[in-house]
Protein backbone atom coordinates (compact mmCIF):
# COMPACT_ATOMS: atom_id res chain seq x y z
CA UNK A 1 0.00 0.00 0.00
CA UNK A 2 1.46 3.33 -1.04
CA UNK A 3 1.26 5.90 1.74
CA UNK A 4 2.87 9.17 0.72
CA UNK A 5 1.01 9.16 -2.61
CA UNK A 6 -2.27 8.09 -1.02
CA UNK A 7 -5.06 10.58 -1.84
CA UNK A 8 -5.99 10.82 1.86
CA UNK A 9 -2.43 11.32 3.11
CA UNK A 10 -2.23 14.87 4.49
CA UNK A 11 1.29 15.14 5.87
CA UNK A 12 0.45 12.75 8.67
CA UNK A 13 3.19 12.66 11.28
CA UNK A 14 3.07 8.92 11.87
CA UNK A 15 1.20 5.97 10.43
CA UNK A 16 1.89 2.81 12.39
CA UNK A 17 0.88 -0.71 11.42
CA UNK A 18 0.46 -3.02 14.40
CA UNK A 19 0.42 -6.81 14.41
CA UNK A 20 0.43 -9.33 17.24
CA UNK A 21 1.16 -12.96 16.51
CA UNK A 22 -0.56 -14.43 19.58
CA UNK A 23 -3.91 -12.64 19.29
CA UNK A 24 -4.05 -12.07 15.55
CA UNK A 25 -4.28 -8.32 16.06
CA UNK A 26 -4.05 -6.24 12.91
CA UNK A 27 -4.39 -2.50 13.46
CA UNK A 28 -3.35 0.89 12.11
CA UNK A 29 -2.70 4.00 14.19
CA UNK A 30 -2.58 7.29 12.29
CA UNK A 31 -1.30 10.42 14.03
CA UNK A 32 -2.14 13.39 11.83
CA UNK A 33 -1.01 16.55 13.62
CA UNK A 34 0.21 17.39 17.15
CA UNK A 35 0.54 21.15 16.75
CA UNK A 36 -1.96 21.85 19.52
CA UNK A 37 -0.99 18.98 21.81
CA UNK A 38 -0.89 15.19 22.12
CA UNK A 39 -3.09 13.46 19.58
CA UNK A 40 -6.47 11.97 20.45
CA UNK A 41 -8.93 9.82 18.57
CA UNK A 42 -11.02 6.75 19.21
CA UNK A 43 -10.37 3.19 18.15
CA UNK A 44 -12.89 1.51 15.87
CA UNK A 45 -13.19 -2.19 15.20
CA UNK A 46 -14.43 -3.02 11.75
CA UNK A 47 -14.11 -5.90 9.23
CA UNK A 48 -12.62 -3.84 6.42
CA UNK A 49 -12.65 -5.57 3.05
CA UNK A 50 -8.95 -4.84 2.61
CA UNK A 51 -5.96 -3.24 4.30
CA UNK A 52 -6.19 -0.45 1.74
CA UNK A 53 -9.76 0.33 2.80
CA UNK A 54 -8.69 0.44 6.45
CA UNK A 55 -5.82 2.79 5.62
CA UNK A 56 -8.11 5.16 3.73
CA UNK A 57 -10.51 5.28 6.65
CA UNK A 58 -7.90 5.88 9.34
CA UNK A 59 -6.17 8.62 7.34
CA UNK A 60 -9.43 10.53 6.80
CA UNK A 61 -10.62 10.03 10.36
CA UNK A 62 -7.38 11.22 11.92
CA UNK A 63 -7.34 14.45 9.92
CA UNK A 64 -10.94 15.05 10.92
CA UNK A 65 -9.91 14.71 14.57
CA UNK A 66 -7.27 17.41 14.12
CA UNK A 67 -9.92 19.79 12.81
CA UNK A 68 -12.42 18.70 15.47
CA UNK A 69 -10.13 19.42 18.42
CA UNK A 70 -8.95 22.70 16.88
CA UNK A 71 -12.46 24.08 16.47
CA UNK A 72 -13.47 22.71 19.88
CA UNK A 73 -10.70 24.80 21.46
CA UNK A 74 -8.96 21.78 23.00
CA UNK A 75 -5.20 21.37 23.49
CA UNK A 76 -5.14 18.22 21.40
CA UNK A 77 -3.94 17.08 18.03
CA UNK A 78 -5.74 14.57 15.85
CA UNK A 79 -5.31 10.84 15.45
CA UNK A 80 -7.34 7.68 14.99
CA UNK A 81 -6.88 3.94 15.10
CA UNK A 82 -8.64 1.01 13.46
CA UNK A 83 -8.54 -2.64 14.37
CA UNK A 84 -9.22 -4.77 11.32
CA UNK A 85 -11.51 -7.48 12.70
CA UNK A 86 -15.05 -8.67 13.00
CA UNK A 87 -16.37 -7.17 16.25
CA UNK A 88 -17.58 -10.64 17.22
CA UNK A 89 -13.94 -11.79 17.26
CA UNK A 90 -12.82 -9.00 19.62
CA UNK A 91 -11.25 -10.46 22.77
CA UNK A 92 -9.73 -8.95 25.93
CA UNK A 93 -6.35 -10.33 24.87
CA UNK A 94 -6.58 -8.60 21.50
CA UNK A 95 -7.53 -5.30 23.15
CA UNK A 96 -4.62 -5.59 25.58
CA UNK A 97 -2.27 -6.26 22.68
CA UNK A 98 -3.52 -3.08 21.04
CA UNK A 99 -3.06 -1.31 24.37
CA UNK A 100 0.59 -2.32 24.39
CA UNK A 101 1.06 -0.56 21.04
CA UNK A 102 -0.66 2.58 22.34
CA UNK A 103 1.49 2.50 25.46
CA UNK A 104 4.70 2.39 23.41
CA UNK A 105 3.79 5.82 22.04
CA UNK A 106 4.22 7.18 25.57
CA UNK A 107 1.35 9.66 25.54
CA UNK A 108 1.69 10.87 21.97
CA UNK A 109 -1.67 9.20 21.32
CA UNK A 110 -4.73 8.91 23.60
CA UNK A 111 -7.60 6.72 22.48
CA UNK A 112 -11.07 5.61 23.56
CA UNK A 113 -14.52 4.63 22.36
CA UNK A 114 -15.60 4.53 18.74
CA UNK A 115 -17.53 2.21 16.44
CA UNK A 116 -17.67 -1.29 17.98
CA UNK A 117 -15.36 -0.21 20.81
CA UNK A 118 -17.25 0.72 23.98
CA UNK A 119 -16.68 1.64 27.59
CA UNK A 120 -16.03 -1.96 28.66
CA UNK A 121 -13.33 -2.20 25.97
CA UNK A 122 -11.84 1.09 27.18
CA UNK A 123 -11.48 -0.35 30.67
CA UNK A 124 -9.72 -3.43 29.32
CA UNK A 125 -7.43 -1.11 27.38
CA UNK A 126 -6.76 0.88 30.54
CA UNK A 127 -5.39 -2.24 32.20
CA UNK A 128 -2.52 -2.04 29.72
CA UNK A 129 -2.00 1.69 29.16
CA UNK A 130 -3.01 4.91 30.96
CA UNK A 131 -3.57 6.79 27.69
CA UNK A 132 -7.30 6.13 27.57
CA UNK A 133 -10.24 8.56 27.35
CA UNK A 134 -13.81 7.76 28.37
CA UNK A 135 -12.98 5.95 31.59
CA UNK A 136 -15.66 4.56 33.89
CA UNK A 137 -13.46 3.15 36.66
CA UNK A 138 -10.51 5.52 36.88
CA UNK A 139 -9.71 8.33 39.30
CA UNK A 140 -11.58 10.68 36.95
CA UNK A 141 -14.45 9.07 35.08
CA UNK A 142 -15.89 10.88 32.07
CA UNK A 143 -17.79 7.73 31.15
CA UNK A 144 -19.77 6.93 28.03
CA UNK A 145 -19.27 9.80 25.54
CA UNK A 146 -22.37 9.02 23.47
CA UNK A 147 -24.86 11.24 25.40
CA UNK A 148 -22.49 14.19 24.99
CA UNK A 149 -21.91 13.44 21.31
CA UNK A 150 -25.67 13.20 20.75
CA UNK A 151 -26.18 16.39 22.74
CA UNK A 152 -23.72 18.22 20.53
CA UNK A 153 -25.41 16.96 17.36
CA UNK A 154 -28.76 18.05 18.77
CA UNK A 155 -27.35 21.52 19.51
CA UNK A 156 -25.89 21.62 15.98
CA UNK A 157 -29.28 20.62 14.59
CA UNK A 158 -30.95 23.48 16.43
CA UNK A 159 -28.32 25.87 15.09
CA UNK A 160 -29.03 24.64 11.56
CA UNK A 161 -32.78 25.03 12.12
CA UNK A 162 -32.27 28.62 13.29
CA UNK A 163 -30.25 29.30 10.16
CA UNK A 164 -32.83 27.82 7.83
CA UNK A 165 -36.15 28.59 9.52
CA UNK A 166 -35.39 31.32 12.03
CA UNK A 167 -36.40 29.06 14.94
CA UNK A 168 -34.81 26.03 16.58
CA UNK A 169 -38.13 24.55 17.74
CA UNK A 170 -38.39 20.83 16.98
CA UNK A 171 -42.17 20.76 17.22
CA UNK A 172 -43.53 19.99 13.78
CA UNK A 173 -40.10 18.95 12.47
CA UNK A 174 -39.21 15.46 11.27
CA UNK A 175 -35.71 14.00 11.54
CA UNK A 176 -34.48 10.93 9.62
CA UNK A 177 -31.73 9.20 11.60
CA UNK A 178 -29.47 6.74 9.81
CA UNK A 179 -27.98 4.47 12.46
CA UNK A 180 -29.35 4.23 16.00
CA UNK A 181 -26.48 2.81 17.96
CA UNK A 182 -25.56 4.58 21.19
CA UNK A 183 -25.34 8.08 19.70
CA UNK A 184 -28.21 7.76 17.23
CA UNK A 185 -30.50 6.37 19.93
CA UNK A 186 -29.75 9.28 22.28
CA UNK A 187 -30.31 11.70 19.39
CA UNK A 188 -33.70 10.15 18.59
CA UNK A 189 -34.73 10.53 22.22
CA UNK A 190 -33.68 14.20 22.27
CA UNK A 191 -35.67 14.90 19.10
CA UNK A 192 -38.80 13.14 20.36
CA UNK A 193 -38.57 14.65 23.84
CA UNK A 194 -38.38 18.09 22.21
CA UNK A 195 -41.63 17.49 20.33
CA UNK A 196 -40.16 16.41 17.02
CA UNK A 197 -40.82 13.25 15.04
CA UNK A 198 -38.09 10.72 14.24
CA UNK A 199 -37.83 8.06 11.58
CA UNK A 200 -34.90 5.70 11.94
CA UNK A 201 -33.06 2.85 10.30
CA UNK A 202 -30.21 0.56 11.25
CA UNK A 203 -28.52 -2.48 9.77
CA UNK A 204 -29.16 -4.14 13.15
CA UNK A 205 -32.91 -4.70 13.56
CA UNK A 206 -32.62 -4.77 17.34
CA UNK A 207 -31.25 -1.22 17.36
CA UNK A 208 -34.13 0.06 15.23
CA UNK A 209 -36.60 -1.80 17.45
CA UNK A 210 -35.15 -0.14 20.55
CA UNK A 211 -35.61 3.30 18.97
CA UNK A 212 -39.17 2.35 18.02
CA UNK A 213 -39.96 2.02 21.73
CA UNK A 214 -39.25 5.76 22.00
CA UNK A 215 -41.95 6.42 19.43
CA UNK A 216 -39.73 6.55 16.33
CA UNK A 217 -40.94 5.19 13.02
CA UNK A 218 -38.68 2.64 11.32
CA UNK A 219 -37.86 2.05 7.65
CA UNK A 220 -35.55 -0.18 5.65
CA UNK A 221 -31.93 0.98 5.35
CA UNK A 222 -32.01 2.36 1.80
CA UNK A 223 -35.41 4.00 2.28
CA UNK A 224 -34.10 6.52 4.82
CA UNK A 225 -32.66 8.80 2.14
CA UNK A 226 -36.01 9.46 0.50
CA UNK A 227 -37.95 10.15 3.70
CA UNK A 228 -39.95 13.37 3.72
CA UNK A 229 -38.20 15.19 6.55
CA UNK A 230 -36.55 18.43 7.62
CA UNK A 231 -33.22 16.94 8.76
CA UNK A 232 -31.24 13.95 7.54
CA UNK A 233 -28.94 12.76 10.35
CA UNK A 234 -26.22 10.29 9.32
CA UNK A 235 -25.13 8.51 12.51
CA UNK A 236 -23.58 5.33 11.14
CA UNK A 237 -20.48 4.85 8.98
CA UNK A 238 -19.04 7.55 6.72
CA UNK A 239 -19.47 8.31 3.05
CA UNK A 240 -23.25 8.03 2.98
CA UNK A 241 -23.67 11.59 1.70
CA UNK A 242 -22.68 11.28 -1.96
CA UNK A 243 -24.03 12.19 -5.40
CA UNK A 244 -26.33 9.16 -5.48
CA UNK A 245 -27.91 9.74 -2.08
CA UNK A 246 -28.08 13.53 -2.38
CA UNK A 247 -30.37 13.03 -5.37
CA UNK A 248 -32.80 11.18 -3.09
CA UNK A 249 -32.76 13.59 -0.14
CA UNK A 250 -35.86 15.62 0.64
CA UNK A 251 -34.34 17.15 3.77
CA UNK A 252 -33.16 20.75 3.79
CA UNK A 253 -30.52 20.04 6.44
CA UNK A 254 -27.86 17.34 6.85
CA UNK A 255 -26.68 17.15 10.46
CA UNK A 256 -25.54 13.94 12.11
CA UNK A 257 -22.95 12.20 14.25
CA UNK A 258 -21.10 10.08 11.69
CA UNK A 259 -17.51 10.94 10.83
CA UNK A 260 -16.58 11.62 7.21
CA UNK A 261 -20.19 11.94 6.09
CA UNK A 262 -19.19 13.33 2.69
CA UNK A 263 -17.72 10.74 0.36
CA UNK A 264 -15.28 13.34 -0.99
CA UNK A 265 -14.78 17.04 -0.14
CA UNK A 266 -16.31 18.13 -3.45
CA UNK A 267 -19.67 16.78 -2.30
CA UNK A 268 -19.96 19.84 -0.05
CA UNK A 269 -20.48 21.90 -3.20
CA UNK A 270 -23.23 19.55 -4.38
CA UNK A 271 -25.10 20.09 -1.13
CA UNK A 272 -24.76 23.85 -1.51
CA UNK A 273 -25.99 23.68 -5.10
CA UNK A 274 -29.04 21.72 -3.94
CA UNK A 275 -29.77 24.30 -1.25
CA UNK A 276 -29.12 21.81 1.55
CA UNK A 277 -27.53 23.20 4.71
CA UNK A 278 -24.72 20.91 5.88
CA UNK A 279 -23.47 20.94 9.48
CA UNK A 280 -19.80 19.87 9.15
CA UNK A 281 -19.55 16.55 10.93
CA UNK A 282 -16.44 17.16 13.03
CA UNK A 283 -18.02 20.30 14.46
CA UNK A 284 -21.42 18.73 15.13
CA UNK A 285 -20.08 15.56 16.74
CA UNK A 286 -17.44 17.13 19.01
CA UNK A 287 -19.45 16.76 22.22
CA UNK A 288 -17.81 13.44 23.08
CA UNK A 289 -14.25 14.76 22.96
CA UNK A 290 -15.27 17.87 24.92
CA UNK A 291 -16.43 15.56 27.69
CA UNK A 292 -13.45 13.20 27.45
CA UNK A 293 -11.02 16.06 28.07
CA UNK A 294 -11.59 15.47 31.78
CA UNK A 295 -9.71 12.15 31.59
CA UNK A 296 -6.70 14.01 30.25
CA UNK A 297 -6.84 17.07 32.53
CA UNK A 298 -7.76 15.20 35.69
CA UNK A 299 -10.73 17.51 36.30
CA UNK A 300 -14.27 16.86 35.10
CA UNK A 301 -16.82 19.66 35.41
CA UNK A 302 -19.95 18.25 33.80
CA UNK A 303 -21.85 21.53 33.84
CA UNK A 304 -18.98 23.30 32.09
CA UNK A 305 -18.86 20.50 29.52
CA UNK A 306 -22.56 20.90 28.74
CA UNK A 307 -22.16 24.64 28.28
CA UNK A 308 -19.52 23.96 25.64
CA UNK A 309 -21.58 21.19 24.05
CA UNK A 310 -24.63 23.44 23.74
CA UNK A 311 -22.47 26.19 22.20
CA UNK A 312 -21.84 23.90 19.21
CA UNK A 313 -25.16 25.14 17.85
CA UNK A 314 -23.92 28.72 17.71
CA UNK A 315 -20.80 27.62 15.82
CA UNK A 316 -22.85 25.70 13.27
CA UNK A 317 -25.26 28.59 12.79
CA UNK A 318 -22.34 30.97 12.17
CA UNK A 319 -20.74 28.59 9.66
CA UNK A 320 -24.02 28.15 7.76
CA UNK A 321 -24.70 31.90 7.75
CA UNK A 322 -21.23 32.47 6.28
CA UNK A 323 -21.80 29.71 3.73
CA UNK A 324 -25.07 31.26 2.57
CA UNK A 325 -23.58 34.77 2.42
CA UNK A 326 -20.42 33.79 0.57
CA UNK A 327 -22.04 31.02 -1.49
CA UNK A 328 -19.31 28.58 -0.44
CA UNK A 329 -19.67 25.07 1.03
CA UNK A 330 -19.96 24.95 4.81
CA UNK A 331 -17.47 22.07 4.85
CA UNK A 332 -14.81 24.23 3.18
CA UNK A 333 -15.46 27.11 5.58
CA UNK A 334 -15.04 24.84 8.61
CA UNK A 335 -11.81 23.42 7.18
CA UNK A 336 -10.44 26.91 6.70
CA UNK A 337 -11.36 27.89 10.26
CA UNK A 338 -9.50 24.88 11.62
CA UNK A 339 -6.47 25.48 9.40
CA UNK A 340 -6.33 29.11 10.55
CA UNK A 341 -6.13 27.96 14.17
CA UNK A 342 -3.33 25.51 13.33
CA UNK A 343 -1.42 28.07 11.26
CA UNK A 344 -1.55 30.59 14.09
CA UNK A 345 -0.36 27.98 16.60
CA UNK A 346 2.53 26.94 14.37
CA UNK A 347 3.59 30.56 13.93
CA UNK A 348 3.53 31.24 17.66
CA UNK A 349 5.51 28.07 18.27
CA UNK A 350 8.16 29.33 15.89
C-alpha positions, 0 to 999 in steps of 0.5 A: 500500500502506497502511503505518501502518494495516497489521496488521503495522506495529508502530511500525517506525522506517523502511520503505524501498522500493528500486528500481534502474533498471539492474538491475531491483532491487525491495526493501524494508528494514524497520528495526523497533527500534534501542533496543539498537543498530544493526539487523540482519537477513538479506536474503531473495530471493523471488518474492512474488506482490505488493508487499503480500505482500512488505511483510507478510513484511518487517514481521513478520520485522523485528519478530521480529529485534528480539525475537530479538536482545533475548532473545539478549542482543545489542546489536542492534536488529531489521530485515529486507530482502526482494528481490522476485525469482525467485532464478534472476534474481539477479545480482551487479549486482542484489546490488551495487545492493542493497548501495548502498542498505544502505550509504546507511544508514551502519551503521543496518542490517547484513544477511547470509544468509537464504532464497535469499541465501547466503555467496557473495551476502554477499561480493558485497554486501561489495564494495559495503558493509561492513555485512555479517554472515556474511563468509567473506573478511573480516578476521573471518570468521564464515562460513556461519551455518546450522550455528549456526542448526541447532545452536541449533534442536537445543539448543531441541529438546532443551530441549523434550524435557526439558520434555515427557519429562524427558529430552533423549535423541533415541534412539527419537524421530522428528523431521519436518523441513519444508524441508531447505535448509542449516539443515534439512539440518544439523538432520537430521544432528544428529538422526540422529547423536544416534540419532534418526530423521528424516523430511523433505520439501522442495519441491526434490527434490534437497534431500530426496534429499541428506537421504536420504543421511544416512538420513532418510526422505522424504515428499511436501510435504503429507504431513509434517504427518500424520507420526507423530513426536515433533517437527515442525520447520518449517525452510522459509517461515513461516506453516505452523503454522496451524489447518489444519495443527495439526489434522493434527499428531501431534507433541507438540512444534513446534520448527524454524528457520523464521521466523514459523512461526505464521500469526498470534499467536493460533495460539499459543493453539491449540497450547496448547489441543492440548497441543503444546509450541511453541518460539518460533521467534526463540528457537530459531533465534538461533544464526546471529545469535549467531555473526554477532556476530563480524563486528560486534565484530571478535572471533570466539570460536567456543567462546564462541559454541557455549556460547551456542548450546547455552544456547538449550535452557535458555531454551526449557525455561524458557519451556515450563515457564512456559507449562505452569504459567501455562497461557499460550502460549509465544509470548506469554511469549517476546514479553513477555520480549523487550518487558521487555528493551526497556522496561528499555533505553528507561527507562535511556536516558531 
